[in-house]
Structures are given as C-alpha cells and as structure tokens.
Amino acid sequence: MLQFLILFLICFSYGKTQQNSDVIGCGGFIKSETDINYKVVRIQLITKDGIPIYTTEAAPINGYYMIPVYEHGEYILKLLPPSGWSFEPSQFELNIDGETDSCTLNHDLNFVFKGFGLAGRVISAGSTSGIGGGPAGVTLTLYQDDKKLNETKSKADGTNLKQNSEFTLDLQKEKTKWIGSFWAKNNEQYSIFPLSDIWLFEPDHNIITTSSDNCQSNQVKFLARRGLFINGSTHPPVADANVSLYTISTENEHEQSIDIDGQTMTLLLSSWTNSDGTYSFGPLSNTRPYHVTIRKLGHVFTRKTSSLYDFNSEKLASILVQIKDVDGVFLLLTSSTNNMRRRTATTDSTGEVLFEDLQSGNYYLRPQLREYKFQPEDAQIELKSGDEIITKFQAERIAYSCYGQITSINNEPEFGLIVDAIGIDHCESVTRESAKTDINGQFRLRALEPGCRYRLQYRSNPSDSTQTEILEIEPKNKIIEVSDRDLYDIHLYTIKRPTDVDINVFVETQTQFINQLKIKLYKSSQRESPIQTVTLTNSPFAYFNQLPFDNESYFLRLESPLSTSVYTYIQPEIIFTANQTFLFFTFNFEPRLRIYDGETGLTGSYSAFIIALLIIILVFKYETILPFLRSSYGYSREILLPNIVRTSSSLLSSTQTNEQTVKVSSSTSSLNTMGTKTVTNTNNDNLGLTNDSKRRPRVAD
C-alpha cells in the first residue's frame, strides 16, 4: 500500500511538473476482474505513421501507467500485451491540443482485460512432428458448459487471426502445421472439437483449462487422418431419395437398427440423393463395415451386383379402380409374376380405390359385393414401370337388404344378437341370411331376393352369457316381403327373464307412531342379520332395494321402540318368496295403552314390603330367632305334620260317608242337611279329641 502511494505521488508530481513546462501526461490503468501479471503488459505511444515515441510498463501492483507527451499532435496509444492476451480497447487514437484532449483534462485511458488465447496445431497422421504439413479446411469449435463459443478454420492461403467477437475463426498455416488461437479468461475450462470435410481427428475433442502463468500449457494438439468416403448413385437418376447409412452398433449411436445378413447394424447417418441421383457420405472411419439403403415413395431400388453403393431404380406403377354409384365393394389384387402378396381394399363413397407402389408385371383384379354383379367380372392387367392404369367396373343390383334395430322394451339397444331371415312360401329353398346387431342394436340382412317373403327369427348365441337372459323376440316370427328396394325401420323388442324383485310396503297405523317404526328384511336362511332396514319418516310407505329373482324365501318384520310396559302391541311378520317382479305388502300396527289395576298393585306392594321387613329382621335378629325357628321346626315335624295327615284322612272318610248318606236319604233335604252338618261336627269333635290326645304326651314330656 505504501509503495502504491509513493508511486502515485511521484507520477502525479511528475505530470504536474511537466504540465507546467508544456509536457502533457497521458495515463490510466490496466483493469482486470481476474489476477494477472501487470508487469508483463507494456503501453506504447506512437505517431500516426507508426513511429514509436515512448514505451512503458504498467505498475505491478495496480496496473497504473503514465506516458509523457512533449508535442501537440495526433498519436496512437497502443497496448502491447503478451501473446494470447486480449484487451478492450487495444488502442486509443489521441489528438493532443493542450486544451480539450483527454490527456490534458487528466482523464484516465483504461485498458480492460478480456481473456487469454488458446493455441494448437493439427498435423497429418504419421507426422507427429508436423513435418509434411497439416490439413487445410479443419474447423475447431470451442465449447464451455456445452455452449458453443467460437470456431476456427484453416485456409490454404493462411488468412488473419480473427477475434472472439465472431463465431468462426481461421487457422493460419505456419510452415508444416496449422495454428490458431482463441481469447479466453484465466482458469476457465473449454472443450475444443475439430471438424473437417475430409479429415478425421484423434482425439475427437480436447478439454483444457487456461492459465496466464504459462501459455505453453494452453496448447492443444489433434492428429488428423484422411477419412473414408462412400459415394453412390441411382440409375436411372432419382432425386430426393432418402439414403441411410448403417454400421455396427456402438453405445453412442442412434437406436434405430436393422438386420443385415444376421448382423445387427444401427443407423449412423442419413442423407438425400442429388438431382443427378448421386449421394456421398464422409469422412468416415475406415475400420468399420457399412451398409446403405435407399427409399422413396413410389420407387423401388435394387442393389447392383457390381457395386455395393450403386442402385437400379424403378418407378412403381399404380392402378385406379372406379365403380360408380356403389360403395363398400371389396377388391382383391394378386400378381403372378412377382413376389407381391395379395392386396385388398374397399371402395368408399367416391367408388374409387388406388393401388400404389406396384412393380411391373401381370395382375389379376376382382370386385366382390353381395347383392351386386359386376361387368366385367374380373380384369387382367399388365403393368410396366411407371404405368398409371385406370380400370372401371359396372355394378348391377340383383338383391336387397333389410335394415332394422333390436332394443329392449325400454329402448336400450341390444348388442351382438343374431337375426336370421328364413325364406317361406315359394322361397323356402333360398339361402338363409343372417346378421348381427352392432353397438346401437342395428342390423342389416343382405342378399334378400326380390319377390320373396322372409320370417325374421332370433337365434341365441351360446358363447354370449348375456343372451341367456333373453326369452324371445317380439313380434314373434316377423314376416317381411322384399320387392325391388331395401327395407327400413324394422323394429324388434327383446323379452328378458326377470332378474330383480321390487318390494313396497304400506304401514297402516296412527300418525304419531310412523316416525318410530322400522321394517327389516331378512333372508329366511339368515335370521340373525337383516339384509335391508328401512326407517319410516313422514310417509307410511317403505321402498326396498331390488332383490334378485332367485325364488328364495324372505320375510319382513315390523319393529317399534314403544315400551311394552306402557303399550300392548304385536310386531307382525310377513314371509314371501322372490318369484315375482313386484311385491306389495301391508302391515297393521295398532298399539294400545295398558290399563292400570290400583288394588292389585297395592296388594303386591304390601306383600313385598312385608317380605322385605321379615328378611331385615332375620338378618339383624338371627341370634334370637334362630332357636325359635329350630323349635318350631321340631314341633312341626313331630306333632303338627302327623296331626295334619290324620285330619286329612278323617275328612276324606267323612266326605265319603256323607255322600252315601245323601244318596240313601235324598227324600228330605232338611234332614240330610242336619245330618251332614252333624257328621261334620262329629268329625270335627273327633279331630279335636284326637289332636288333644296326641298333645298330652307331648305336654307330659
């Protein structure tokens, strides 16, 4: 930093001193975005005639320079950089007048560094030292990051070196080699690709990184080899024919490939023949095999036996077939003189068909269409190279068609159904005609003879499972009569097997119960889970999804969330079989409020209360009650129970005696009654005595 300040002050003082003595100082800077050696850059002041006046070097620290001018006049301030260095501008033209010029006004004259140059040479194969000269017309292309920067090309007269502001640069011939250079910045990487119309290069490209310290490291060398050229032609000449060059496949070549004598070859290059039928490929490597093919529409090419790359050409012929007033005619074209496979075509609404690309030879052409006969029936045609033949046929209608449609009852088209037209009456011997419906359900029965009556009949197609649902076609045995025109608008309908069952349910009940009802559909074999459940809303009608028409047993159940302690009702069920397309059922739901019995309820409450009270006493006073219960149990078992048994026996015997007494003395009812009561009282006394007598031993004990 100190050196820079000292140098700047010295230069500034020097300029001021000289300016005071009519010496003008012209100065400025060498500027660069990259690090360069400023010391190797020289600045020279010359006259318009090229006479050097003063030469100096730039300051090594910051690139500053200063040149004194002692006399007014026109000068050129020129930069002298090392070879391969590029600056803008390369010079300044000055008119020193001591008043308005840049030097007098102390304006800096700066030179901006743009980049370094690349130098290389191309030498012929076998002469690595360059002896014998290098090839002319070689193009070198400079790339950076796959972007094309510049090109250079050698010329026989060795023209000047052009700057990198142009896309094409030329090599200069220097003794036995061709050299050229590019301008580039320091430490940048470039790819150089040499190209030539007659030479091949090794390597095919070079990658270098420029260096300002050593320009020798920027040199690139390519070895040139004279390439192989493939030249061919067509006879007679055919212009604008596509020529394809194939070679043994490599990883970097096009994927399009062909098989040549059992060897796979890929497309390398493609070109077109010139107006004189010639073509050329090159330069090519002479270490690989090549194969050429030629194609052009309307022509055929055969390789000459004397040359691999010359071809005999033949313009192909064509046949235009014309059949008026009829379309859909099938045409068959065959040849007996060449290896052409048979070709077929069908006429359109124009009644014309063009057979193109036909080689010379003899051909046989025949038109075919049911309901028509043609004049002539066929044609024998002899073709020569380039012939354009027109062949005409006359068509005559001899039969007619029946156009119709088959749909379902709801007008959905039926696809793939077969309809037969069977002749009846005097036309029973005619051929049965058949047709198949298209995607729109439409059909066309062809070749129906005029004057005949036909019965239209449906024929099932066993291979089509969807047709098993069709039972029949309506109307059955539709009769049509053919005259001298086609029949239209024949409409047939299919009757299908039922596949689904619709179920509707109506619930007859009071309005307040509707929103609480559900109807569940079960399969009889699966009563655990319902198939469908419908909840009624504001309507007493319920609609179920369709069931399959499977003749299976199902049942419907009406369910209600009403409490059975408040209402009494029945949840009805209906069992049915799915064997009809539509089923309608009605449920009657009549819930009733339960009637509350106050006395019964009160008695039950008292009984429950007493039982609960006894249980509580038993739990808390079991120590007192337990001995009493044991004593009672013993008394009941030993005394009370036997007395009850004897009393029951006595009562039974007394009842039998009374019955006999009643039978004997039935004349006087009052007497019988007194007798009965007596018997009953006596018995009771006896029971009392008996009981007392049985107690006494117990008391004595």
Number of C-alpha atoms within 10 A of each C-alpha: 7 7 9 14 10 11 14 16 12 12 18 15 12 17 21 15 14 16 17 10 10 14 19 26 24 24 22 19 18 22 19 17 11 11 9 18 14 20 16 13 19 18 22 17 25 18 15 13 9 10 11 15 16 13 17 16 19 20 21 15 12 15 20 22 22 23 22 19 21 15 12 13 13 14 21 20 23 19 23 18 17 13 10 17 21 23 20 13 14 14 18 15 14 18 15 20 15 17 9 10 14 18 23 17 13 14 12 15 18 19 22 15 20 19 24 25 24 26 19 18 21 28 25 22 18 12 14 14 11 18 13 15 17 24 24 23 19 24 21 26 21 24 17 14 9 9 10 14 19 20 23 27 23 24 18 12 9 16 14 12 15 17 16 19 10 11 14 17 24 24 30 23 21 13 12 18 21 26 26 24 26 23 21 22 20 20 14 13 15 22 19 22 18 24 19 20 13 18 22 23 22 14 12 13 17 15 13 16 15 23 20 21 10 8 17 13 14 18 16 18 17 22 22 25 18 19 17 16 14 16 13 18 21 25 16 13 18 21 17 17 21 15 20 18 18 23 21 16 17 11 6 6 13 13 13 11 15 14 9 11 7 7 10 13 22 21 20 19 15 14 15 18 20 16 12 14 20 19 22 16 16 17 17 16 14 11 7 8 10 18 16 18 15 23 15 16 11 15 19 17 18 14 16 13 9 8 10 14 20 22 23 15 22 21 21 20 21 22 21 14 20 17 20 15 11 18 15 14 20 15 18 16 18 17 21 11 12 13 9 12 10 11 12 15 16 16 20 13 10 12 16 19 20 15 16 14 16 24 24 20 15 15 19 15 19 17 25 17 17 16 16 17 17 16 12 12 13 15 15 10 15 13 18 18 16 17 16 16 16 11 14 14 18 15 21 13 15 14 19 20 20 21 16 17 20 25 20 17 13 8 11 13 19 19 19 20 20 15 21 17 24 21 23 14 9 10 14 13 10 14 13 14 17 19 18 17 20 16 11 14 21 22 24 19 21 18 20 27 21 16 11 17 21 24 15 22 20 20 15 16 13 9 8 10 8 11 17 13 13 16 13 16 21 17 14 13 14 16 15 16 15 18 15 12 12 15 17 12 10 14 15 19 20 22 15 15 12 15 14 17 18 17 18 14 17 15 19 14 14 12 10 8 17 20 14 13 18 17 24 18 21 20 19 16 9 10 12 9 10 16 14 13 17 16 18 18 14 10 12 20 17 18 16 16 14 13 16 15 17 14 11 14 14 19 16 22 17 19 17 18 9 14 10 14 8 13 14 13 15 14 13 13 14 13 13 15 15 19 17 15 15 12 14 10 14 13 19 14 20 14 18 11 12 11 8 9 8 9 9 10 10 11 11 11 11 12 11 11 12 11 10 12 12 10 12 12 11 14 11 10 11 13 10 10 13 12 11 12 12 11 11 12 12 12 13 14 11 11 14 16 12 14 18 14 10 14 19 13 12 16 15 11 12 18 15 12 14 19 11 11 14 18 11 10 12 11 10 9 11 10 12 18 13 11 16 19 12 13 16 16 12 13 17 16 12 14 19 13 12 14 18 12 11 15 15 10 9 11 7 6 6
